[in-house]
Amino acid sequence: MPMLLKDVNAGYTVNITRHGVPEIWIAEVSNILTMAAGKGRITEGLLNDSLALLAALPVKIDRLTFLECASRVFPLARKRGLTVYNACYLELSLRMDAGLATLIVASSGSASW
């Protein structure tokens, strides 16, 4: 069963089981949940349930390590003014010749890579 991310406002759906995410994705999502629990925004029970659900999601995780793709990530980050985290997503998108689902918008009003 595909894992879909849907943005009803933008009118698009992305299949993340087919397109995948970089390895840092699991750490980023886990960090968001852990910080939310630490700030009292979610309960410890919801944190634990969410982390268990996260581990069970059928998300395709790119297994190319950060060190293996760093030579492409750092130049992308510098050239495009991105964080290294966001450049990891862009690098994967370019390497896989896949679309990129993002909420990052360039100062001109649209993302241009």
N, CA, C and O atoms as CSV, one atom per row, in Angstrom:
chain,resi,resn,atom,element,x,y,z
A,1,MET,N,N,0.845,-1.177,0.000
A,1,MET,CA,C,0.000,0.000,0.000
A,1,MET,C,C,0.892,1.243,0.000
A,1,MET,O,O,1.760,1.377,0.863
A,2,PRO,N,N,0.691,2.145,-0.949
A,2,PRO,CA,C,1.549,3.326,-1.010
A,2,PRO,C,C,1.294,4.280,0.138
A,2,PRO,O,O,0.167,4.422,0.612
A,3,MET,N,N,2.356,4.930,0.577
A,3,MET,CA,C,2.263,5.968,1.602
A,3,MET,C,C,2.162,7.290,0.864
A,3,MET,O,O,3.072,7.665,0.126
A,4,LEU,N,N,1.062,7.995,1.061
A,4,LEU,CA,C,0.833,9.231,0.331
A,4,LEU,C,C,0.875,10.433,1.258
A,4,LEU,O,O,0.315,10.404,2.354
A,5,LEU,N,N,1.533,11.473,0.817
A,5,LEU,CA,C,1.482,12.766,1.494
A,5,LEU,C,C,0.602,13.650,0.635
A,5,LEU,O,O,0.837,13.789,-0.565
A,6,LYS,N,N,-0.405,14.243,1.240
A,6,LYS,CA,C,-1.346,15.032,0.470
A,6,LYS,C,C,-1.417,16.437,1.038
A,6,LYS,O,O,-1.559,16.618,2.247
A,7,ASP,N,N,-1.320,17.420,0.177
A,7,ASP,CA,C,-1.494,18.812,0.564
A,7,ASP,C,C,-2.749,19.299,-0.137
A,7,ASP,O,O,-2.734,19.588,-1.334
A,8,VAL,N,N,-3.844,19.386,0.627
A,8,VAL,CA,C,-5.113,19.752,0.014
A,8,VAL,C,C,-5.114,21.194,-0.474
A,8,VAL,O,O,-5.819,21.518,-1.430
A,9,ASN,N,N,-4.339,22.064,0.163
A,9,ASN,CA,C,-4.281,23.457,-0.270
A,9,ASN,C,C,-3.549,23.608,-1.599
A,9,ASN,O,O,-3.963,24.395,-2.451
A,10,ALA,N,N,-2.466,22.860,-1.777
A,10,ALA,CA,C,-1.685,22.959,-3.010
A,10,ALA,C,C,-2.219,22.030,-4.095
A,10,ALA,O,O,-1.894,22.193,-5.272
A,11,GLY,N,N,-3.038,21.055,-3.702
A,11,GLY,CA,C,-3.654,20.165,-4.667
A,11,GLY,C,C,-2.734,19.102,-5.240
A,11,GLY,O,O,-2.890,18.726,-6.402
A,12,TYR,N,N,-1.780,18.607,-4.461
A,12,TYR,CA,C,-0.914,17.552,-4.964
A,12,TYR,C,C,-0.829,16.416,-3.966
A,12,TYR,O,O,-1.094,16.591,-2.776
A,13,THR,N,N,-0.457,15.254,-4.466
A,13,THR,CA,C,-0.225,14.072,-3.644
A,13,THR,C,C,1.120,13.482,-4.067
A,13,THR,O,O,1.421,13.401,-5.258
A,14,VAL,N,N,1.920,13.074,-3.093
A,14,VAL,CA,C,3.231,12.496,-3.366
A,14,VAL,C,C,3.277,11.098,-2.773
A,14,VAL,O,O,2.923,10.900,-1.610
A,15,ASN,N,N,3.708,10.137,-3.562
A,15,ASN,CA,C,3.861,8.762,-3.110
A,15,ASN,C,C,5.286,8.597,-2.587
A,15,ASN,O,O,6.218,8.467,-3.380
A,16,ILE,N,N,5.476,8.601,-1.239
A,16,ILE,CA,C,6.829,8.537,-0.696
A,16,ILE,C,C,7.355,7.117,-0.585
A,16,ILE,O,O,8.522,6.919,-0.247
A,17,THR,N,N,6.511,6.117,-0.866
A,17,THR,CA,C,7.042,4.755,-0.902
A,17,THR,C,C,7.751,4.515,-2.230
A,17,THR,O,O,8.653,3.680,-2.299
A,18,ARG,N,N,7.371,5.216,-3.262
A,18,ARG,CA,C,8.004,5.048,-4.569
A,18,ARG,C,C,9.188,5.994,-4.720
A,18,ARG,O,O,10.243,5.588,-5.206
A,19,HIS,N,N,9.031,7.233,-4.317
A,19,HIS,CA,C,10.076,8.232,-4.523
A,19,HIS,C,C,11.134,8.212,-3.429
A,19,HIS,O,O,12.306,8.471,-3.705
A,20,GLY,N,N,10.757,7.918,-2.227
A,20,GLY,CA,C,11.715,7.768,-1.148
A,20,GLY,C,C,12.119,9.049,-0.448
A,20,GLY,O,O,11.739,10.154,-0.835
A,21,VAL,N,N,12.899,8.857,0.591
A,21,VAL,CA,C,13.400,9.946,1.427
A,21,VAL,C,C,14.857,9.647,1.775
A,21,VAL,O,O,15.263,8.486,1.786
A,22,PRO,N,N,15.649,10.691,2.062
A,22,PRO,CA,C,17.029,10.427,2.487
A,22,PRO,C,C,17.063,9.816,3.884
A,22,PRO,O,O,16.084,9.890,4.626
A,23,GLU,N,N,18.192,9.214,4.234
A,23,GLU,CA,C,18.329,8.558,5.538
A,23,GLU,C,C,18.034,9.486,6.716
A,23,GLU,O,O,17.553,9.029,7.753
A,24,ILE,N,N,18.311,10.763,6.571
A,24,ILE,CA,C,18.106,11.684,7.688
A,24,ILE,C,C,16.635,11.883,8.031
A,24,ILE,O,O,16.319,12.417,9.093
A,25,TRP,N,N,15.733,11.462,7.149
A,25,TRP,CA,C,14.305,11.686,7.356
A,25,TRP,C,C,13.813,11.097,8.676
A,25,TRP,O,O,13.091,11.760,9.421
A,26,ILE,N,N,14.200,9.862,8.965
A,26,ILE,CA,C,13.731,9.210,10.197
A,26,ILE,C,C,14.211,9.974,11.425
A,26,ILE,O,O,13.466,10.108,12.396
A,27,ALA,N,N,15.441,10.475,11.398
A,27,ALA,CA,C,15.960,11.254,12.522
A,27,ALA,C,C,15.231,12.586,12.635
A,27,ALA,O,O,14.934,13.033,13.743
A,28,GLU,N,N,14.941,13.223,11.510
A,28,GLU,CA,C,14.241,14.504,11.548
A,28,GLU,C,C,12.829,14.364,12.117
A,28,GLU,O,O,12.420,15.149,12.972
A,29,VAL,N,N,12.094,13.373,11.644
A,29,VAL,CA,C,10.728,13.173,12.125
A,29,VAL,C,C,10.737,12.753,13.592
A,29,VAL,O,O,9.924,13.233,14.382
A,30,SER,N,N,11.648,11.866,13.952
A,30,SER,CA,C,11.758,11.448,15.355
A,30,SER,C,C,12.099,12.636,16.253
A,30,SER,O,O,11.570,12.753,17.358
A,31,ASN,N,N,12.974,13.508,15.784
A,31,ASN,CA,C,13.346,14.690,16.553
A,31,ASN,C,C,12.156,15.623,16.752
A,31,ASN,O,O,11.961,16.147,17.849
A,32,ILE,N,N,11.375,15.832,15.728
A,32,ILE,CA,C,10.188,16.689,15.834
A,32,ILE,C,C,9.242,16.141,16.902
A,32,ILE,O,O,8.737,16.888,17.740
A,33,LEU,N,N,9.010,14.832,16.860
A,33,LEU,CA,C,8.113,14.212,17.841
A,33,LEU,C,C,8.686,14.294,19.252
A,33,LEU,O,O,7.962,14.591,20.202
A,34,THR,N,N,9.978,14.034,19.390
A,34,THR,CA,C,10.618,14.071,20.704
A,34,THR,C,C,10.598,15.483,21.282
A,34,THR,O,O,10.334,15.660,22.471
A,35,MET,N,N,10.873,16.479,20.461
A,35,MET,CA,C,10.848,17.873,20.927
A,35,MET,C,C,9.420,18.291,21.311
A,35,MET,O,O,9.222,19.014,22.287
A,36,ALA,N,N,8.444,17.838,20.547
A,36,ALA,CA,C,7.048,18.156,20.869
A,36,ALA,C,C,6.660,17.561,22.221
A,36,ALA,O,O,5.962,18.204,23.005
A,37,ALA,N,N,7.107,16.341,22.494
A,37,ALA,CA,C,6.822,15.717,23.789
A,37,ALA,C,C,7.540,16.469,24.905
A,37,ALA,O,O,6.966,16.697,25.971
A,38,GLY,N,N,8.783,16.852,24.667
A,38,GLY,CA,C,9.556,17.572,25.666
A,38,GLY,C,C,8.950,18.919,26.019
A,38,GLY,O,O,9.104,19.399,27.142
A,39,LYS,N,N,8.255,19.535,25.055
A,39,LYS,CA,C,7.616,20.836,25.283
A,39,LYS,C,C,6.170,20.700,25.730
A,39,LYS,O,O,5.461,21.695,25.883
A,40,GLY,N,N,5.732,19.450,25.940
A,40,GLY,CA,C,4.376,19.216,26.424
A,40,GLY,C,C,3.301,19.351,25.361
A,40,GLY,O,O,2.120,19.445,25.695
A,41,ARG,N,N,3.677,19.363,24.096
A,41,ARG,CA,C,2.698,19.506,23.011
A,41,ARG,C,C,2.007,18.191,22.688
A,41,ARG,O,O,0.877,18.175,22.200
A,42,ILE,N,N,2.701,17.078,22.966
A,42,ILE,CA,C,2.090,15.758,22.842
A,42,ILE,C,C,2.471,14.954,24.078
A,42,ILE,O,O,3.472,15.240,24.735
A,43,THR,N,N,1.671,13.957,24.383
A,43,THR,CA,C,1.936,13.120,25.561
A,43,THR,C,C,3.030,12.101,25.253
A,43,THR,O,O,3.340,11.840,24.090
A,44,GLU,N,N,3.607,11.532,26.302
A,44,GLU,CA,C,4.602,10.473,26.121
A,44,GLU,C,C,3.976,9.268,25.417
A,44,GLU,O,O,4.622,8.606,24.605
A,45,GLY,N,N,2.713,8.996,25.737
A,45,GLY,CA,C,2.019,7.885,25.079
A,45,GLY,C,C,1.886,8.111,23.585
A,45,GLY,O,O,2.114,7.199,22.789
A,46,LEU,N,N,1.511,9.343,23.198
A,46,LEU,CA,C,1.397,9.662,21.774
A,46,LEU,C,C,2.772,9.634,21.110
A,46,LEU,O,O,2.902,9.204,19.963
A,47,LEU,N,N,3.793,10.090,21.827
A,47,LEU,CA,C,5.156,10.022,21.303
A,47,LEU,C,C,5.528,8.577,20.991
A,47,LEU,O,O,5.981,8.276,19.887
A,48,ASN,N,N,5.343,7.688,21.953
A,48,ASN,CA,C,5.697,6.279,21.755
A,48,ASN,C,C,4.891,5.638,20.635
A,48,ASN,O,O,5.436,4.888,19.825
A,49,ASP,N,N,3.588,5.931,20.586
A,49,ASP,CA,C,2.747,5.391,19.509
A,49,ASP,C,C,3.198,5.923,18.153
A,49,ASP,O,O,3.245,5.180,17.173
A,50,SER,N,N,3.527,7.206,18.100
A,50,SER,CA,C,3.956,7.825,16.845
A,50,SER,C,C,5.283,7.260,16.370
A,50,SER,O,O,5.462,7.020,15.176
A,51,LEU,N,N,6.214,7.045,17.291
A,51,LEU,CA,C,7.507,6.474,16.914
A,51,LEU,C,C,7.345,5.038,16.414
A,51,LEU,O,O,8.030,4.623,15.480
A,52,ALA,N,N,6.440,4.283,17.036
A,52,ALA,CA,C,6.174,2.914,16.579
A,52,ALA,C,C,5.543,2.930,15.187
A,52,ALA,O,O,5.905,2.127,14.327
A,53,LEU,N,N,4.603,3.841,14.973
A,53,LEU,CA,C,3.973,3.974,13.658
A,53,LEU,C,C,5.003,4.393,12.619
A,53,LEU,O,O,5.013,3.872,11.503
A,54,LEU,N,N,5.858,5.320,12.979
A,54,LEU,CA,C,6.907,5.796,12.075
A,54,LEU,C,C,7.798,4.636,11.630
A,54,LEU,O,O,8.126,4.514,10.450
A,55,ALA,N,N,8.180,3.798,12.568
A,55,ALA,CA,C,9.047,2.661,12.244
A,55,ALA,C,C,8.358,1.657,11.321
A,55,ALA,O,O,9.024,0.926,10.588
A,56,ALA,N,N,7.033,1.620,11.356
A,56,ALA,CA,C,6.284,0.653,10.555
A,56,ALA,C,C,5.842,1.197,9.195
A,56,ALA,O,O,5.308,0.448,8.378
A,57,LEU,N,N,6.056,2.482,8.945
A,57,LEU,CA,C,5.620,3.056,7.674
A,57,LEU,C,C,6.372,2.435,6.504
A,57,LEU,O,O,7.566,2.150,6.603
A,58,PRO,N,N,5.663,2.229,5.392
A,58,PRO,CA,C,6.315,1.637,4.214
A,58,PRO,C,C,7.035,2.699,3.374
A,58,PRO,O,O,6.799,2.814,2.171
A,59,VAL,N,N,7.902,3.462,4.014
A,59,VAL,CA,C,8.614,4.530,3.332
A,59,VAL,C,C,9.907,3.979,2.756
A,59,VAL,O,O,10.643,3.268,3.440
A,60,LYS,N,N,10.181,4.302,1.510
A,60,LYS,CA,C,11.435,3.885,0.871
A,60,LYS,C,C,12.536,4.831,1.345
A,60,LYS,O,O,12.533,6.017,1.015
A,61,ILE,N,N,13.472,4.296,2.119
A,61,ILE,CA,C,14.576,5.107,2.632
A,61,ILE,C,C,15.804,4.843,1.764
A,61,ILE,O,O,16.233,3.702,1.597
A,62,ASP,N,N,16.356,5.921,1.217
A,62,ASP,CA,C,17.546,5.814,0.384
A,62,ASP,C,C,18.705,5.346,1.246
A,62,ASP,O,O,18.990,5.958,2.276
A,63,ARG,N,N,19.361,4.299,0.858
A,63,ARG,CA,C,20.424,3.710,1.673
A,63,ARG,C,C,21.825,4.229,1.325
A,63,ARG,O,O,22.816,3.781,1.902
A,64,LEU,N,N,21.902,5.166,0.385
A,64,LEU,CA,C,23.191,5.790,0.126
A,64,LEU,C,C,23.505,6.677,1.323
A,64,LEU,O,O,22.729,7.575,1.651
A,65,THR,N,N,24.617,6.437,1.966
A,65,THR,CA,C,24.922,7.157,3.202
A,65,THR,C,C,25.237,8.617,2.921
A,65,THR,O,O,25.568,8.993,1.797
A,66,PHE,N,N,25.129,9.414,3.943
A,66,PHE,CA,C,25.431,10.832,3.817
A,66,PHE,C,C,26.852,11.039,3.317
A,66,PHE,O,O,27.090,11.893,2.463
A,67,LEU,N,N,27.787,10.275,3.834
A,67,LEU,CA,C,29.181,10.435,3.406
A,67,LEU,C,C,29.357,10.109,1.929
A,67,LEU,O,O,30.201,10.699,1.254
A,68,GLU,N,N,28.564,9.172,1.429
A,68,GLU,CA,C,28.662,8.804,0.013
A,68,GLU,C,C,28.114,9.883,-0.912
A,68,GLU,O,O,28.531,9.972,-2.067
A,69,CYS,N,N,27.190,10.703,-0.426
A,69,CYS,CA,C,26.613,11.739,-1.285
A,69,CYS,C,C,27.010,13.153,-0.857
A,69,CYS,O,O,26.551,14.125,-1.456
A,70,ALA,N,N,27.851,13.280,0.163
A,70,ALA,CA,C,28.240,14.596,0.684
A,70,ALA,C,C,28.899,15.478,-0.362
A,70,ALA,O,O,28.724,16.697,-0.344
A,71,SER,N,N,29.652,14.882,-1.270
A,71,SER,CA,C,30.338,15.684,-2.290
A,71,SER,C,C,29.351,16.393,-3.212
A,71,SER,O,O,29.713,17.369,-3.870
A,72,ARG,N,N,28.111,15.913,-3.267
A,72,ARG,CA,C,27.065,16.586,-4.055
A,72,ARG,C,C,26.174,17.453,-3.181
A,72,ARG,O,O,25.650,18.468,-3.639
A,73,VAL,N,N,25.999,17.055,-1.916
A,73,VAL,CA,C,25.103,17.784,-1.005
A,73,VAL,C,C,25.654,19.158,-0.651
A,73,VAL,O,O,24.930,20.150,-0.735
A,74,PHE,N,N,26.915,19.234,-0.260
A,74,PHE,CA,C,27.482,20.509,0.179
A,74,PHE,C,C,27.448,21.574,-0.916
A,74,PHE,O,O,27.051,22.706,-0.638
A,75,PRO,N,N,27.852,21.255,-2.158
A,75,PRO,CA,C,27.751,22.277,-3.207
A,75,PRO,C,C,26.310,22.724,-3.470
A,75,PRO,O,O,26.062,23.903,-3.723
A,76,LEU,N,N,25.359,21.782,-3.411
A,76,LEU,CA,C,23.954,22.162,-3.593
A,76,LEU,C,C,23.503,23.112,-2.500
A,76,LEU,O,O,22.810,24.093,-2.770
A,77,ALA,N,N,23.893,22.822,-1.269
A,77,ALA,CA,C,23.503,23.685,-0.148
A,77,ALA,C,C,24.065,25.091,-0.336
A,77,ALA,O,O,23.352,26.077,-0.153
A,78,ARG,N,N,25.330,25.179,-0.697
A,78,ARG,CA,C,25.955,26.490,-0.870
A,78,ARG,C,C,25.368,27.238,-2.063
A,78,ARG,O,O,25.041,28.420,-1.960
A,79,LYS,N,N,25.238,26.553,-3.186
A,79,LYS,CA,C,24.761,27.193,-4.417
A,79,LYS,C,C,23.319,27.682,-4.297
A,79,LYS,O,O,22.967,28.747,-4.803
A,80,ARG,N,N,22.492,26.885,-3.618
A,80,ARG,CA,C,21.057,27.192,-3.543
A,80,ARG,C,C,20.640,27.872,-2.244
A,80,ARG,O,O,19.471,28.214,-2.068
A,81,GLY,N,N,21.591,28.069,-1.335
A,81,GLY,CA,C,21.255,28.715,-0.064
A,81,GLY,C,C,20.376,27.850,0.825
A,81,GLY,O,O,19.522,28.356,1.553
A,82,LEU,N,N,20.592,26.542,0.761
A,82,LEU,CA,C,19.792,25.588,1.531
A,82,LEU,C,C,20.552,25.126,2.763
A,82,LEU,O,O,21.776,25.240,2.832
A,83,THR,N,N,19.818,24.606,3.727
A,83,THR,CA,C,20.479,23.888,4.811
A,83,THR,C,C,21.012,22.586,4.227
A,83,THR,O,O,20.548,22.140,3.178
A,84,VAL,N,N,21.971,21.982,4.892
A,84,VAL,CA,C,22.484,20.689,4.443
A,84,VAL,C,C,21.363,19.656,4.484
A,84,VAL,O,O,21.289,18.778,3.624
A,85,TYR,N,N,20.493,19.764,5.485
A,85,TYR,CA,C,19.364,18.830,5.585
A,85,TYR,C,C,18.505,18.901,4.327
A,85,TYR,O,O,18.195,17.875,3.722
A,86,ASN,N,N,18.126,20.110,3.937
A,86,ASN,CA,C,17.273,20.265,2.760
A,86,ASN,C,C,18.004,19.887,1.481
A,86,ASN,O,O,17.392,19.366,0.548
A,87,ALA,N,N,19.300,20.143,1.428
A,87,ALA,CA,C,20.082,19.760,0.257
A,87,ALA,C,C,20.119,18.241,0.093
A,87,ALA,O,O,20.229,17.749,-1.030
A,88,CYS,N,N,20.029,17.495,1.187
A,88,CYS,CA,C,19.967,16.026,1.094
A,88,CYS,C,C,18.731,15.592,0.302
A,88,CYS,O,O,18.802,14.669,-0.510
A,89,TYR,N,N,17.616,16.251,0.537
A,89,TYR,CA,C,16.393,15.929,-0.198
A,89,TYR,C,C,16.533,16.301,-1.672
A,89,TYR,O,O,16.123,15.544,-2.552
A,90,LEU,N,N,17.110,17.462,-1.933
A,90,LEU,CA,C,17.308,17.895,-3.316
A,90,LEU,C,C,18.267,16.956,-4.042
A,90,LEU,O,O,18.015,16.581,-5.187
A,91,GLU,N,N,19.361,16.574,-3.389
A,91,GLU,CA,C,20.329,15.659,-4.002
A,91,GLU,C,C,19.664,14.333,-4.372
A,91,GLU,O,O,19.881,13.810,-5.465
A,92,LEU,N,N,18.861,13.798,-3.470
A,92,LEU,CA,C,18.157,12.541,-3.750
A,92,LEU,C,C,17.214,12.713,-4.937
A,92,LEU,O,O,17.156,11.857,-5.820
A,93,SER,N,N,16.487,13.808,-4.955
A,93,SER,CA,C,15.560,14.077,-6.042
A,93,SER,C,C,16.285,14.148,-7.383
A,93,SER,O,O,15.826,13.581,-8.374
A,94,LEU,N,N,17.412,14.841,-7.408
A,94,LEU,CA,C,18.184,14.956,-8.649
A,94,LEU,C,C,18.778,13.610,-9.053
A,94,LEU,O,O,18.743,13.243,-10.228
A,95,ARG,N,N,19.319,12.880,-8.094
A,95,ARG,CA,C,19.948,11.585,-8.383
A,95,ARG,C,C,18.935,10.565,-8.891
A,95,ARG,O,O,19.242,9.762,-9.771
A,96,MET,N,N,17.736,10.601,-8.338
A,96,MET,CA,C,16.704,9.635,-8.719
A,96,MET,C,C,15.855,10.127,-9.890
A,96,MET,O,O,14.969,9.414,-10.361
A,97,ASP,N,N,16.124,11.339,-10.355
A,97,ASP,CA,C,15.331,11.964,-11.416
A,97,ASP,C,C,13.849,11.927,-11.058
A,97,ASP,O,O,12.997,11.528,-11.852
A,98,ALA,N,N,13.578,12.363,-9.822
A,98,ALA,CA,C,12.213,12.341,-9.290
A,98,ALA,C,C,11.799,13.756,-8.892
A,98,ALA,O,O,12.639,14.648,-8.778
A,99,GLY,N,N,10.540,13.946,-8.689
A,99,GLY,CA,C,10.040,15.225,-8.227
A,99,GLY,C,C,10.456,15.477,-6.789
A,99,GLY,O,O,10.937,14.578,-6.100
A,100,LEU,N,N,10.269,16.687,-6.356
A,100,LEU,CA,C,10.620,17.077,-4.995
A,100,LEU,C,C,9.423,17.763,-4.368
A,100,LEU,O,O,8.986,18.814,-4.835
A,101,ALA,N,N,8.892,17.164,-3.306
A,101,ALA,CA,C,7.782,17.769,-2.576
A,101,ALA,C,C,8.374,18.630,-1.471
A,101,ALA,O,O,9.070,18.117,-0.595
A,102,THR,N,N,8.110,19.915,-1.500
A,102,THR,CA,C,8.686,20.818,-0.523
A,102,THR,C,C,7.776,22.009,-0.271
A,102,THR,O,O,6.941,22.362,-1.104
A,103,LEU,N,N,7.950,22.609,0.875
A,103,LEU,CA,C,7.252,23.856,1.185
A,103,LEU,C,C,8.216,25.035,1.089
A,103,LEU,O,O,7.837,26.172,1.368
A,104,ILE,N,N,9.459,24.766,0.696
A,104,ILE,CA,C,10.449,25.827,0.536
A,104,ILE,C,C,10.129,26.591,-0.742
A,104,ILE,O,O,9.967,25.999,-1.809
A,105,VAL,N,N,10.043,27.882,-0.624
A,105,VAL,CA,C,9.762,28.718,-1.784
A,105,VAL,C,C,10.879,29.740,-1.910
A,105,VAL,O,O,11.228,30.413,-0.940
A,106,ALA,N,N,11.436,29.853,-3.104
A,106,ALA,CA,C,12.500,30.830,-3.339
A,106,ALA,C,C,11.939,32.240,-3.191
A,106,ALA,O,O,10.727,32.443,-3.259
A,107,SER,N,N,12.811,33.195,-2.991
A,107,SER,CA,C,12.376,34.565,-2.758
A,107,SER,C,C,11.578,35.142,-3.908
A,107,SER,O,O,10.822,36.093,-3.711
A,108,SER,N,N,11.726,34.594,-5.105
A,108,SER,CA,C,10.954,35.066,-6.249
A,108,SER,C,C,9.510,34.584,-6.210
A,108,SER,O,O,8.686,35.010,-7.019
A,109,GLY,N,N,9.202,33.690,-5.262
A,109,GLY,CA,C,7.844,33.200,-5.132
A,109,GLY,C,C,7.643,31.786,-5.637
A,109,GLY,O,O,6.576,31.207,-5.435
A,110,SER,N,N,8.643,31.219,-6.287
A,110,SER,CA,C,8.542,29.827,-6.707
A,110,SER,C,C,9.917,29.191,-6.623
A,110,SER,O,O,10.938,29.846,-6.833
A,111,ALA,N,N,9.924,27.928,-6.320
A,111,ALA,CA,C,11.200,27.224,-6.191
A,111,ALA,C,C,11.789,26.997,-7.578
A,111,ALA,O,O,11.086,26.598,-8.506
A,112,SER,N,N,13.048,27.250,-7.702
A,112,SER,CA,C,13.752,27.031,-8.970
A,112,SER,C,C,15.077,26.372,-8.648
A,112,SER,O,O,15.943,26.988,-8.026
A,113,TRP,N,N,15.243,25.140,-9.061
A,113,TRP,CA,C,16.467,24.426,-8.737
A,113,TRP,C,C,17.355,24.416,-9.944
A,113,TRP,O,O,18.453,23.862,-9.898
